Amino acid sequence: MDEADLIETAPGANTAPPLLLLQGTGGTNEEMLTFGRRLAPQSPLITIAGRIGVGAQRQYFQQTASQTANPEQISQEAAWLGMTVEQICQQHRWSSENLIVVGYSNGAAMAAYGVQMGLFPGQAAILFHPLRVATPMAVKRPGYRVWLSAGKHDPLVQVTTVQEVAADCERAGMTTTVEVTGGTHQLTPQEVMAAHNWLAENY
């Protein structure tokens, strides 16, 4: 698949912060654009699918709760995503400085890694159920805000894992908010509304 086929955008108000939407394993760009519009009705939207695997196995990097990520693979893919979103923002004259990264599951883990390593531009991130990835060269990002969510009955990503991701972000100078629901790995209306409200209040 051509890399251009992995990318889709949707227009929005140039005064609203653009969103970079990173899907879970096997997700689609169409699903993420629809989801992004629910979160931020006015924002320009960018979704970039992962380059690892195909179809229902497509990911940004290979990782499970029991298998750690390949450091070279995730570093390479994060750098590609960061470069690609910068180029898209330049083409559309959207402000990458105001970018908000939104990720779910595998996409949330990638978002957390890219933000902590300084590879993703912007001012904030929304991370739904991220697995933790080691960030050996994390950079300080004071003023950056991160909203995270976890489900008490999530069999794939435990609440403590999400809290560890939040702690990693805090060590890098970021401000975090953690929303814990009674749900599983699937997103609940409660956490989607909480993320929408957090965005509306802060951006």
VENURGI-V433418 format. One record per residue. N is the residue number from 1. NEAR is the number of other C-alpha atoms within 8 Angstrom. Layout:
BEGIN
n=N near=NEAR
n=N near=NEAR
END
This chain:
BEGIN
n=1 near=4
n=2 near=5
n=3 near=7
n=4 near=5
n=5 near=7
n=6 near=12
n=7 near=11
n=8 near=9
n=9 near=9
n=10 near=8
n=11 near=7
n=12 near=10
n=13 near=8
n=14 near=9
n=15 near=4
n=16 near=10
n=17 near=13
n=18 near=15
n=19 near=13
n=20 near=13
n=21 near=14
n=22 near=16
n=23 near=16
n=24 near=12
n=25 near=11
n=26 near=11
n=27 near=10
n=28 near=8
n=29 near=13
n=30 near=6
n=31 near=8
n=32 near=13
n=33 near=14
n=34 near=8
n=35 near=8
n=36 near=12
n=37 near=11
n=38 near=8
n=39 near=11
n=40 near=10
n=41 near=7
n=42 near=8
n=43 near=14
n=44 near=15
n=45 near=15
n=46 near=14
n=47 near=13
n=48 near=12
n=49 near=13
n=50 near=10
n=51 near=10
n=52 near=9
n=53 near=8
n=54 near=8
n=55 near=6
n=56 near=7
n=57 near=8
n=58 near=14
n=59 near=16
n=60 near=13
n=61 near=13
n=62 near=8
n=63 near=9
n=64 near=7
n=65 near=8
n=66 near=5
n=67 near=6
n=68 near=8
n=69 near=11
n=70 near=8
n=71 near=6
n=72 near=6
n=73 near=9
n=74 near=12
n=75 near=8
n=76 near=8
n=77 near=11
n=78 near=13
n=79 near=10
n=80 near=8
n=81 near=10
n=82 near=12
n=83 near=8
n=84 near=8
n=85 near=11
n=86 near=10
n=87 near=8
n=88 near=8
n=89 near=11
n=90 near=10
n=91 near=7
n=92 near=6
n=93 near=7
n=94 near=11
n=95 near=10
n=96 near=12
n=97 near=7
n=98 near=11
n=99 near=14
n=100 near=13
n=101 near=13
n=102 near=14
n=103 near=19
n=104 near=14
n=105 near=14
n=106 near=16
n=107 near=15
n=108 near=19
n=109 near=15
n=110 near=14
n=111 near=15
n=112 near=12
n=113 near=12
n=114 near=13
n=115 near=11
n=116 near=14
n=117 near=11
n=118 near=10
n=119 near=10
n=120 near=11
n=121 near=12
n=122 near=10
n=123 near=11
n=124 near=11
n=125 near=14
n=126 near=13
n=127 near=17
n=128 near=13
n=129 near=14
n=130 near=18
n=131 near=13
n=132 near=9
n=133 near=8
n=134 near=5
n=135 near=8
n=136 near=4
n=137 near=5
n=138 near=9
n=139 near=8
n=140 near=9
n=141 near=10
n=142 near=8
n=143 near=8
n=144 near=10
n=145 near=10
n=146 near=14
n=147 near=13
n=148 near=15
n=149 near=13
n=150 near=16
n=151 near=15
n=152 near=11
n=153 near=9
n=154 near=13
n=155 near=7
n=156 near=6
n=157 near=14
n=158 near=12
n=159 near=11
n=160 near=6
n=161 near=11
n=162 near=16
n=163 near=9
n=164 near=9
n=165 near=12
n=166 near=13
n=167 near=8
n=168 near=8
n=169 near=13
n=170 near=10
n=171 near=8
n=172 near=12
n=173 near=11
n=174 near=14
n=175 near=11
n=176 near=11
n=177 near=8
n=178 near=10
n=179 near=10
n=180 near=9
n=181 near=11
n=182 near=7
n=183 near=11
n=184 near=10
n=185 near=12
n=186 near=6
n=187 near=9
n=188 near=8
n=189 near=6
n=190 near=7
n=191 near=11
n=192 near=10
n=193 near=9
n=194 near=9
n=195 near=11
n=196 near=11
n=197 near=8
n=198 near=9
n=199 near=10
n=200 near=8
n=201 near=6
n=202 near=5
n=203 near=6
END
